[in-house]
Amino acid sequence: MTGRPSGPFRVGDRVQLTGPKGRLHTITLREDGELHTHHGVLAHTALIGQPDGSVVANSGGHEYLALRPLLRDFVMSMPRGAAIVYPKDAAQILAEADVFPGAVVVEAGVGSGALSLWLLRAIGPSGRLISFERRPEFAEVARANVDTYAGESPSNWEIVVGDLGDALPTAVEPGSVDRVVLDMLAPWECIDVVADALTPGGVVLCYVATATQLSRVAEYIRHTGLFTEPDANETMVRGWHVEGLAVRPDHRMIAHTGFLLWARRLAPGAVPPEVKRRASKSSYGDEDVELWTPGAVGDRQITDKNLRKRVREAQKAADGARIAAADRAADDPVS
C-alpha cells in the first residue's frame, strides 16, 4: 500500500474539515469544488496549495481546520456494506495476533475493508494479504474502499469470493500462512482448514460478537488438540474531558463491540500439557448459537437497496482516488 500524500493540499486529496463546534466534513478537492453549508460557501481553491493543518474561512467568515484524515478517520466515514471493525479492536487484533512486516495473513469476512486496511499497513509491501468474503457485494465495497485510501489496488492483496472452508486449501500451501483472522458468525466451522494452512507457531484470532460464540469457538479449538490454550479479551475505550480543572470521564464511551480470542498452532504431533480447570458446560448445540445470532439479538441488517448504494459510493470514491494518484505521479516523476 502506497504512503499517504504529504505536502501542500492538491487536487484529488481527501481533506477533513473541522468547524467551530467540532462538526466534521470530509471532501475531495476539485478545481471547481465548493462546500456549501448554512454558514456559507467554502471554495476548494482556498485549500489547494495550503499546508496540512491550515485554517481557512468560508464566505460567511466561519473558520475550518483542514487536515488530511488519518486511517482511523477514513474507516469511520467510508461507505459500508457490512459493519466495520472499530479502530480500537483493529489495534488489539494487530497486537494480539502479532501481525508483522512481511507476514502472510489470511482474513475471512472482509466486510467493508476496514480491517484489511490495517492489516495491509502492518504487513507492508513485502507481506501478503488474502481476504475471503462470501458476498460479492461486500467484496466490491471493500475493494473500492481500499483503492480509495491507497490510491490504487495493492499488488500484495487478493480478495477471494467464496467460503473459506472450501477455498482456503486451494488458495495457499499447507503450513504457509503466518496469521489468520476470522470475523464470521461460526468460526469453529473453519478451524480445521485454518490449522492445515498455519505454520507451526502461527496465530489464529477470532473476532466474535457474543459470549456464546466465544465459548463455542474456544471449546472447539481445545477439542482439536492442535493449538495452545486460547486467550480471550474485549476492549472498552472511554475518553476523558480535560479542560483546566474540569478533568472527568466523557459521558459516552465505545464499550462492547466484540470479543477477541486467539491461539497458536502447535508443531505436528505435539501434545500440549493438560490444563486443569473447574468443570463447566462445554457443549453447545445449534439452538444455543441461534439464540445469539445478530438477527436474534436485534442487529439491523443492511437492505439490498442500501448495499447497492454503498457499492456505487465506494466505487465512485475509488475512481476519484485512482485519478488523483495518477495526477500526483505525473506531477512528481521519479528522477
Contacts in CASP RR format, 6 or more apart in sequence:
PFRMAT RR
TARGET T0000
AUTHOR 0000-0000-0000
METHOD contacts of the structure
MODEL  1
MTGRPSGPFRVGDRVQLTGPKGRLHTITLREDGELHTHHGVLAHTALIGQ
PDGSVVANSGGHEYLALRPLLRDFVMSMPRGAAIVYPKDAAQILAEADVF
PGAVVVEAGVGSGALSLWLLRAIGPSGRLISFERRPEFAEVARANVDTYA
GESPSNWEIVVGDLGDALPTAVEPGSVDRVVLDMLAPWECIDVVADALTP
GGVVLCYVATATQLSRVAEYIRHTGLFTEPDANETMVRGWHVEGLAVRPD
HRMIAHTGFLLWARRLAPGAVPPEVKRRASKSSYGDEDVELWTPGAVGDR
QITDKNLRKRVREAQKAADGARIAAADRAADDPVS
1 117 0 8 1.000
1 120 0 8 1.000
1 121 0 8 1.000
1 124 0 8 1.000
1 125 0 8 1.000
1 146 0 8 1.000
1 149 0 8 1.000
1 150 0 8 1.000
1 154 0 8 1.000
1 157 0 8 1.000
2 150 0 8 1.000
2 151 0 8 1.000
2 152 0 8 1.000
2 325 0 8 1.000
4 68 0 8 1.000
5 13 0 8 1.000
5 68 0 8 1.000
5 328 0 8 1.000
6 52 0 8 1.000
7 51 0 8 1.000
7 52 0 8 1.000
8 48 0 8 1.000
8 49 0 8 1.000
8 50 0 8 1.000
8 51 0 8 1.000
8 52 0 8 1.000
9 15 0 8 1.000
9 29 0 8 1.000
9 47 0 8 1.000
9 48 0 8 1.000
9 49 0 8 1.000
9 50 0 8 1.000
9 51 0 8 1.000
9 52 0 8 1.000
9 54 0 8 1.000
9 66 0 8 1.000
9 68 0 8 1.000
10 29 0 8 1.000
10 48 0 8 1.000
10 49 0 8 1.000
10 324 0 8 1.000
10 327 0 8 1.000
10 328 0 8 1.000
10 331 0 8 1.000
11 29 0 8 1.000
11 30 0 8 1.000
11 31 0 8 1.000
11 48 0 8 1.000
11 324 0 8 1.000
11 327 0 8 1.000
12 28 0 8 1.000
12 29 0 8 1.000
12 30 0 8 1.000
12 320 0 8 1.000
12 321 0 8 1.000
12 323 0 8 1.000
12 324 0 8 1.000
12 327 0 8 1.000
13 28 0 8 1.000
13 29 0 8 1.000
13 68 0 8 1.000
13 324 0 8 1.000
14 26 0 8 1.000
14 27 0 8 1.000
14 28 0 8 1.000
14 29 0 8 1.000
14 68 0 8 1.000
14 69 0 8 1.000
14 74 0 8 1.000
14 321 0 8 1.000
15 26 0 8 1.000
15 27 0 8 1.000
15 28 0 8 1.000
15 29 0 8 1.000
15 47 0 8 1.000
15 66 0 8 1.000
15 67 0 8 1.000
15 68 0 8 1.000
15 69 0 8 1.000
16 24 0 8 1.000
16 25 0 8 1.000
16 26 0 8 1.000
16 66 0 8 1.000
16 67 0 8 1.000
16 68 0 8 1.000
16 69 0 8 1.000
16 73 0 8 1.000
17 24 0 8 1.000
17 25 0 8 1.000
17 26 0 8 1.000
17 27 0 8 1.000
17 35 0 8 1.000
17 42 0 8 1.000
17 64 0 8 1.000
17 65 0 8 1.000
17 66 0 8 1.000
18 24 0 8 1.000
18 64 0 8 1.000
18 65 0 8 1.000
18 67 0 8 1.000
19 25 0 8 1.000
19 62 0 8 1.000
19 63 0 8 1.000
19 64 0 8 1.000
19 65 0 8 1.000
20 62 0 8 1.000
20 63 0 8 1.000
24 77 0 8 1.000
25 35 0 8 1.000
25 37 0 8 1.000
25 64 0 8 1.000
26 69 0 8 1.000
26 73 0 8 1.000
26 77 0 8 1.000
27 35 0 8 1.000
27 44 0 8 1.000
28 317 0 8 1.000
28 320 0 8 1.000
28 321 0 8 1.000
28 324 0 8 1.000
29 44 0 8 1.000
29 47 0 8 1.000
29 48 0 8 1.000
30 44 0 8 1.000
31 44 0 8 1.000
31 45 0 8 1.000
31 48 0 8 1.000
32 44 0 8 1.000
33 43 0 8 1.000
33 44 0 8 1.000
33 45 0 8 1.000
34 41 0 8 1.000
34 42 0 8 1.000
34 43 0 8 1.000
34 44 0 8 1.000
35 41 0 8 1.000
35 42 0 8 1.000
35 44 0 8 1.000
35 58 0 8 1.000
37 58 0 8 1.000
37 62 0 8 1.000
39 58 0 8 1.000
39 60 0 8 1.000
39 61 0 8 1.000
39 62 0 8 1.000
40 58 0 8 1.000
40 59 0 8 1.000
40 60 0 8 1.000
40 61 0 8 1.000
40 62 0 8 1.000
41 58 0 8 1.000
41 59 0 8 1.000
41 60 0 8 1.000
42 56 0 8 1.000
42 57 0 8 1.000
42 58 0 8 1.000
42 59 0 8 1.000
42 64 0 8 1.000
46 56 0 8 1.000
46 57 0 8 1.000
47 54 0 8 1.000
47 56 0 8 1.000
47 66 0 8 1.000
50 56 0 8 1.000
50 66 0 8 1.000
52 66 0 8 1.000
52 67 0 8 1.000
52 68 0 8 1.000
53 65 0 8 1.000
53 66 0 8 1.000
53 67 0 8 1.000
54 65 0 8 1.000
54 66 0 8 1.000
55 63 0 8 1.000
55 64 0 8 1.000
55 65 0 8 1.000
55 66 0 8 1.000
56 63 0 8 1.000
56 64 0 8 1.000
56 66 0 8 1.000
57 63 0 8 1.000
57 64 0 8 1.000
58 64 0 8 1.000
69 77 0 8 1.000
71 87 0 8 1.000
71 117 0 8 1.000
71 118 0 8 1.000
71 121 0 8 1.000
71 149 0 8 1.000
72 87 0 8 1.000
74 117 0 8 1.000
74 149 0 8 1.000
75 84 0 8 1.000
75 87 0 8 1.000
75 90 0 8 1.000
75 113 0 8 1.000
75 114 0 8 1.000
75 117 0 8 1.000
75 118 0 8 1.000
76 84 0 8 1.000
76 87 0 8 1.000
78 112 0 8 1.000
78 114 0 8 1.000
78 145 0 8 1.000
78 148 0 8 1.000
78 149 0 8 1.000
78 314 0 8 1.000
78 317 0 8 1.000
79 112 0 8 1.000
79 141 0 8 1.000
79 144 0 8 1.000
79 145 0 8 1.000
79 310 0 8 1.000
79 311 0 8 1.000
79 313 0 8 1.000
79 314 0 8 1.000
79 317 0 8 1.000
80 112 0 8 1.000
80 141 0 8 1.000
80 302 0 8 1.000
80 310 0 8 1.000
81 111 0 8 1.000
81 112 0 8 1.000
81 137 0 8 1.000
81 138 0 8 1.000
81 141 0 8 1.000
81 302 0 8 1.000
81 307 0 8 1.000
81 310 0 8 1.000
81 311 0 8 1.000
82 111 0 8 1.000
82 112 0 8 1.000
82 135 0 8 1.000
82 138 0 8 1.000
82 141 0 8 1.000
82 302 0 8 1.000
83 111 0 8 1.000
83 112 0 8 1.000
84 111 0 8 1.000
84 112 0 8 1.000
84 113 0 8 1.000
84 114 0 8 1.000
84 115 0 8 1.000
85 93 0 8 1.000
85 114 0 8 1.000
85 115 0 8 1.000
85 118 0 8 1.000
85 183 0 8 1.000
85 207 0 8 1.000
86 254 0 8 1.000
86 257 0 8 1.000
87 118 0 8 1.000
88 235 0 8 1.000
88 237 0 8 1.000
88 254 0 8 1.000
88 257 0 8 1.000
89 207 0 8 1.000
89 235 0 8 1.000
89 257 0 8 1.000
89 258 0 8 1.000
89 260 0 8 1.000
90 114 0 8 1.000
90 115 0 8 1.000
90 118 0 8 1.000
91 118 0 8 1.000
92 233 0 8 1.000
92 235 0 8 1.000
92 260 0 8 1.000
93 99 0 8 1.000
93 115 0 8 1.000
93 118 0 8 1.000
93 181 0 8 1.000
93 205 0 8 1.000
93 207 0 8 1.000
93 260 0 8 1.000
94 118 0 8 1.000
94 119 0 8 1.000
94 122 0 8 1.000
96 203 0 8 1.000
96 205 0 8 1.000
96 231 0 8 1.000
96 233 0 8 1.000
96 260 0 8 1.000
96 262 0 8 1.000
97 179 0 8 1.000
97 181 0 8 1.000
97 203 0 8 1.000
97 205 0 8 1.000
97 262 0 8 1.000
98 179 0 8 1.000
98 203 0 8 1.000
99 105 0 8 1.000
99 119 0 8 1.000
99 122 0 8 1.000
99 123 0 8 1.000
99 179 0 8 1.000
100 122 0 8 1.000
100 123 0 8 1.000
100 178 0 8 1.000
101 122 0 8 1.000
101 123 0 8 1.000
101 124 0 8 1.000
101 126 0 8 1.000
101 127 0 8 1.000
102 123 0 8 1.000
102 124 0 8 1.000
102 126 0 8 1.000
102 127 0 8 1.000
102 128 0 8 1.000
103 122 0 8 1.000
103 123 0 8 1.000
103 127 0 8 1.000
103 128 0 8 1.000
103 178 0 8 1.000
103 179 0 8 1.000
104 127 0 8 1.000
104 128 0 8 1.000
104 130 0 8 1.000
104 172 0 8 1.000
104 176 0 8 1.000
104 177 0 8 1.000
104 178 0 8 1.000
104 179 0 8 1.000
105 119 0 8 1.000
105 123 0 8 1.000
105 127 0 8 1.000
105 128 0 8 1.000
105 129 0 8 1.000
105 130 0 8 1.000
105 177 0 8 1.000
105 178 0 8 1.000
105 179 0 8 1.000
105 180 0 8 1.000
105 181 0 8 1.000
106 129 0 8 1.000
106 130 0 8 1.000
106 131 0 8 1.000
106 132 0 8 1.000
106 164 0 8 1.000
106 168 0 8 1.000
106 172 0 8 1.000
106 177 0 8 1.000
106 179 0 8 1.000
106 180 0 8 1.000
106 181 0 8 1.000
106 194 0 8 1.000
106 197 0 8 1.000
107 115 0 8 1.000
107 116 0 8 1.000
107 119 0 8 1.000
107 129 0 8 1.000
107 130 0 8 1.000
107 131 0 8 1.000
107 132 0 8 1.000
107 180 0 8 1.000
107 181 0 8 1.000
107 183 0 8 1.000
108 131 0 8 1.000
108 132 0 8 1.000
108 133 0 8 1.000
108 164 0 8 1.000
108 180 0 8 1.000
108 181 0 8 1.000
108 182 0 8 1.000
108 183 0 8 1.000
108 184 0 8 1.000
108 187 0 8 1.000
108 190 0 8 1.000
109 131 0 8 1.000
109 132 0 8 1.000
109 133 0 8 1.000
109 134 0 8 1.000
109 138 0 8 1.000
109 164 0 8 1.000
109 182 0 8 1.000
109 183 0 8 1.000
109 184 0 8 1.000
110 116 0 8 1.000
110 131 0 8 1.000
110 132 0 8 1.000
110 133 0 8 1.000
110 138 0 8 1.000
110 139 0 8 1.000
110 142 0 8 1.000
110 159 0 8 1.000
111 133 0 8 1.000
111 138 0 8 1.000
111 141 0 8 1.000
111 142 0 8 1.000
111 183 0 8 1.000
112 138 0 8 1.000
112 141 0 8 1.000
112 142 0 8 1.000
112 145 0 8 1.000
112 310 0 8 1.000
113 131 0 8 1.000
113 141 0 8 1.000
113 142 0 8 1.000
113 145 0 8 1.000
113 146 0 8 1.000
114 145 0 8 1.000
115 181 0 8 1.000
115 183 0 8 1.000
116 129 0 8 1.000
116 131 0 8 1.000
116 142 0 8 1.000
116 146 0 8 1.000
116 157 0 8 1.000
117 145 0 8 1.000
117 146 0 8 1.000
117 149 0 8 1.000
119 129 0 8 1.000
119 181 0 8 1.000
120 129 0 8 1.000
120 146 0 8 1.000
120 150 0 8 1.000
120 154 0 8 1.000
120 156 0 8 1.000
120 157 0 8 1.000
123 129 0 8 1.000
123 156 0 8 1.000
124 156 0 8 1.000
125 156 0 8 1.000
126 156 0 8 1.000
127 156 0 8 1.000
128 156 0 8 1.000
128 157 0 8 1.000
128 158 0 8 1.000
129 154 0 8 1.000
129 156 0 8 1.000
129 157 0 8 1.000
129 158 0 8 1.000
130 157 0 8 1.000
130 158 0 8 1.000
130 160 0 8 1.000
130 171 0 8 1.000
130 172 0 8 1.000
131 139 0 8 1.000
131 142 0 8 1.000
131 157 0 8 1.000
131 158 0 8 1.000
131 159 0 8 1.000
131 160 0 8 1.000
132 159 0 8 1.000
132 160 0 8 1.000
132 161 0 8 1.000
132 162 0 8 1.000
132 163 0 8 1.000
132 164 0 8 1.000
132 167 0 8 1.000
132 168 0 8 1.000
132 171 0 8 1.000
133 139 0 8 1.000
133 142 0 8 1.000
133 159 0 8 1.000
133 160 0 8 1.000
133 161 0 8 1.000
133 162 0 8 1.000
134 161 0 8 1.000
134 162 0 8 1.000
134 163 0 8 1.000
135 161 0 8 1.000
136 161 0 8 1.000
137 307 0 8 1.000
137 308 0 8 1.000
137 311 0 8 1.000
138 307 0 8 1.000
139 159 0 8 1.000
139 161 0 8 1.000
140 311 0 8 1.000
140 314 0 8 1.000
140 315 0 8 1.000
141 307 0 8 1.000
141 310 0 8 1.000
141 311 0 8 1.000
141 314 0 8 1.000
142 159 0 8 1.000
143 153 0 8 1.000
143 159 0 8 1.000
143 318 0 8 1.000
144 311 0 8 1.000
144 314 0 8 1.000
144 315 0 8 1.000
144 317 0 8 1.000
144 318 0 8 1.000
145 314 0 8 1.000
145 317 0 8 1.000
145 318 0 8 1.000
146 153 0 8 1.000
146 154 0 8 1.000
146 157 0 8 1.000
147 153 0 8 1.000
147 318 0 8 1.000
147 321 0 8 1.000
147 322 0 8 1.000
148 314 0 8 1.000
148 317 0 8 1.000
148 318 0 8 1.000
148 320 0 8 1.000
148 321 0 8 1.000
149 321 0 8 1.000
150 321 0 8 1.000
151 318 0 8 1.000
151 321 0 8 1.000
151 322 0 8 1.000
151 324 0 8 1.000
151 325 0 8 1.000
152 322 0 8 1.000
152 325 0 8 1.000
158 171 0 8 1.000
160 167 0 8 1.000
160 171 0 8 1.000
164 182 0 8 1.000
164 184 0 8 1.000
164 190 0 8 1.000
164 193 0 8 1.000
164 194 0 8 1.000
165 189 0 8 1.000
165 190 0 8 1.000
165 193 0 8 1.000
168 190 0 8 1.000
168 193 0 8 1.000
168 194 0 8 1.000
168 197 0 8 1.000
169 193 0 8 1.000
169 196 0 8 1.000
169 197 0 8 1.000
172 197 0 8 1.000
174 196 0 8 1.000
174 197 0 8 1.000
175 196 0 8 1.000
175 197 0 8 1.000
175 198 0 8 1.000
175 199 0 8 1.000
175 200 0 8 1.000
176 197 0 8 1.000
176 199 0 8 1.000
177 197 0 8 1.000
177 198 0 8 1.000
177 199 0 8 1.000
177 202 0 8 1.000
178 198 0 8 1.000
178 199 0 8 1.000
178 202 0 8 1.000
178 203 0 8 1.000
179 202 0 8 1.000
179 203 0 8 1.000
179 204 0 8 1.000
179 205 0 8 1.000
180 194 0 8 1.000
180 197 0 8 1.000
180 198 0 8 1.000
180 203 0 8 1.000
180 204 0 8 1.000
180 205 0 8 1.000
181 205 0 8 1.000
181 207 0 8 1.000
182 190 0 8 1.000
182 194 0 8 1.000
182 204 0 8 1.000
182 205 0 8 1.000
182 206 0 8 1.000
182 207 0 8 1.000
183 206 0 8 1.000
183 207 0 8 1.000
184 190 0 8 1.000
185 213 0 8 1.000
185 293 0 8 1.000
185 294 0 8 1.000
186 213 0 8 1.000
186 289 0 8 1.000
187 206 0 8 1.000
187 208 0 8 1.000
187 213 0 8 1.000
187 217 0 8 1.000
188 216 0 8 1.000
188 217 0 8 1.000
188 220 0 8 1.000
188 221 0 8 1.000
191 204 0 8 1.000
191 217 0 8 1.000
191 220 0 8 1.000
191 221 0 8 1.000
191 224 0 8 1.000
192 224 0 8 1.000
194 204 0 8 1.000
195 204 0 8 1.000
195 224 0 8 1.000
195 226 0 8 1.000
195 227 0 8 1.000
195 265 0 8 1.000
198 204 0 8 1.000
198 265 0 8 1.000
199 265 0 8 1.000
200 265 0 8 1.000
200 266 0 8 1.000
200 267 0 8 1.000
200 268 0 8 1.000
201 264 0 8 1.000
201 265 0 8 1.000
201 266 0 8 1.000
201 267 0 8 1.000
202 264 0 8 1.000
202 265 0 8 1.000
203 262 0 8 1.000
203 263 0 8 1.000
203 264 0 8 1.000
203 265 0 8 1.000
204 221 0 8 1.000
204 227 0 8 1.000
204 262 0 8 1.000
204 263 0 8 1.000
204 264 0 8 1.000
204 265 0 8 1.000
205 260 0 8 1.000
205 261 0 8 1.000
205 262 0 8 1.000
206 217 0 8 1.000
206 260 0 8 1.000
206 261 0 8 1.000
206 262 0 8 1.000
207 258 0 8 1.000
207 259 0 8 1.000
207 260 0 8 1.000
208 214 0 8 1.000
208 217 0 8 1.000
208 258 0 8 1.000
208 259 0 8 1.000
208 261 0 8 1.000
209 258 0 8 1.000
209 259 0 8 1.000
209 292 0 8 1.000
209 294 0 8 1.000
210 259 0 8 1.000
210 292 0 8 1.000
210 297 0 8 1.000
211 259 0 8 1.000
211 292 0 8 1.000
212 284 0 8 1.000
212 288 0 8 1.000
212 289 0 8 1.000
212 291 0 8 1.000
212 292 0 8 1.000
213 259 0 8 1.000
213 289 0 8 1.000
213 292 0 8 1.000
214 232 0 8 1.000
214 259 0 8 1.000
214 261 0 8 1.000
215 284 0 8 1.000
216 284 0 8 1.000
216 288 0 8 1.000
216 289 0 8 1.000
217 230 0 8 1.000
217 261 0 8 1.000
218 230 0 8 1.000
218 232 0 8 1.000
218 261 0 8 1.000
219 282 0 8 1.000
219 283 0 8 1.000
219 284 0 8 1.000
221 227 0 8 1.000
221 230 0 8 1.000
221 261 0 8 1.000
221 263 0 8 1.000
222 229 0 8 1.000
222 230 0 8 1.000
225 266 0 8 1.000
225 271 0 8 1.000
225 272 0 8 1.000
226 265 0 8 1.000
226 266 0 8 1.000
227 263 0 8 1.000
227 264 0 8 1.000
227 265 0 8 1.000
227 266 0 8 1.000
227 272 0 8 1.000
228 263 0 8 1.000
228 264 0 8 1.000
228 266 0 8 1.000
228 272 0 8 1.000
229 263 0 8 1.000
229 272 0 8 1.000
229 275 0 8 1.000
230 261 0 8 1.000
230 262 0 8 1.000
230 263 0 8 1.000
231 261 0 8 1.000
231 262 0 8 1.000
231 263 0 8 1.000
232 259 0 8 1.000
232 260 0 8 1.000
232 261 0 8 1.000
232 262 0 8 1.000
233 259 0 8 1.000
233 260 0 8 1.000
234 256 0 8 1.000
234 257 0 8 1.000
234 258 0 8 1.000
234 259 0 8 1.000
234 260 0 8 1.000
235 257 0 8 1.000
235 260 0 8 1.000
236 253 0 8 1.000
236 254 0 8 1.000
236 255 0 8 1.000
236 256 0 8 1.000
237 253 0 8 1.000
237 254 0 8 1.000
238 249 0 8 1.000
238 250 0 8 1.000
238 253 0 8 1.000
238 254 0 8 1.000
239 249 0 8 1.000
239 250 0 8 1.000
239 253 0 8 1.000
240 247 0 8 1.000
240 248 0 8 1.000
240 249 0 8 1.000
240 250 0 8 1.000
241 247 0 8 1.000
241 248 0 8 1.000
241 249 0 8 1.000
241 250 0 8 1.000
266 272 0 8 1.000
290 296 0 8 1.000
294 301 0 8 1.000
295 301 0 8 1.000
302 310 0 8 1.000
END
